[in-house]
Amino acid sequence: MRPGSRPRVKPPIQDILRRGDEVLVQVIKEGIGNKGPTLSTYISIPGRYLVLMPALGRVGVSRKIEDEDDRRRLRDILLDLNPPKGLGFIIRTAGAGRTKRELSRDLAYLLRLWKVIVRRVKKCRAPVDIYEESDMIIRTIRDIFSSEVDVIHVDEERAFERAKEFLQMVMPRHVGRLQLYQGKEPLFNKYKLEDEISMIHQREVPLKKGGSIVIDQTEALVAIDVNSGNFRSNGSAEDSAFQINQLAAKEIARQ
C-alpha cells in the first residue's frame, strides 16, 4: 500500500452476488482434497506473445522484459495495432524482440477467440464450461504452428477432432493442413521420433559425421565435452577441430 493511501475496502461477496446470478470466472488453481478450486473474475487468456485480459482495459509489457528500448518499442507497436477499447493486453516475455507482424497475428488470434467466448457466454446457460485450454495439443498448435508449417499429423481420432475444432475456431484458413494419420506404422516410429526422445536423457550424444558430445550436469554448471572420435576431415588439425566444434554447437543447441 502506498504511503498516505487509504486501504482498499473489499465488500463481502454476499453483498455483490445473489443466488441465481451468472458470472464469468476462470479457474486459477485446481481444488485439492476437500478444498474447492480457486476462481477469479479477472480473466486472462494467453496467446503466443500476448495475454488478453478483458478486465484490464489497457496495454502493458511483462516486467520480465527488462530492456527499456524494447519495452517502449513493443508498447508502441501494440498501441499502433489499435486493440479494441475496453480490452487489455499484456506482452508476454516470449514477445521480446518480436515484430509487428508477429504481434498482429497473435492479437488477431486472441480477438477471434474472445469473440467465440462471448458468443458462447450469450448462448449457454450457467453452469457451463465456456473455454478450456489444458489440452497439450491445443497449446502446441497455439505456440508453435505458423504459416510456415505445411502439415500437422495427428494419429488419434479424438485428438484430431479437438485440434480441428480449435483450428476452425481461431485459424480457419489452415484447417486443411491438419491431417489424420492412418498409417500402419506408428507415427513416432515413422519419423524416428522415438530415437530422438531416447537420446534426450543420454549422457553421450553421437554426432552425425562422427565424434560425440558428453554432457555432465553439476550443481554449479553444465559441462559439455566434445570428443572427435572417428571424425576426420581433409584439412589440417585446426580445420578438423573447427568443423567438429561446429557440429557440436548445433547438437548442443538441439539438446
Secondary structure, 3 states (H helix, E strand, C coil): CCCCCCCCCCCCHHHCCCCCCCCCCEEEECCECCECCEEECCCCEECCCEEEECCCCCEEECCCCCCHHHHHHHHHHHHHCCCCCCCEEEECHHHCCCCHHHHHHHHHHHHHHHHHHHHHHHHCCCCCCCCCCCCHHHHHHHHHCCCCCCCEEECCHHHHHHHHHHHHHHCHHHHHHEEECCCCCCHHHHCCHHHHHHHHCCCEEECCCCCEEEEEECCCCEEEEEECCCCCCCCCHHHHHHHHHHHHHHHHHHC
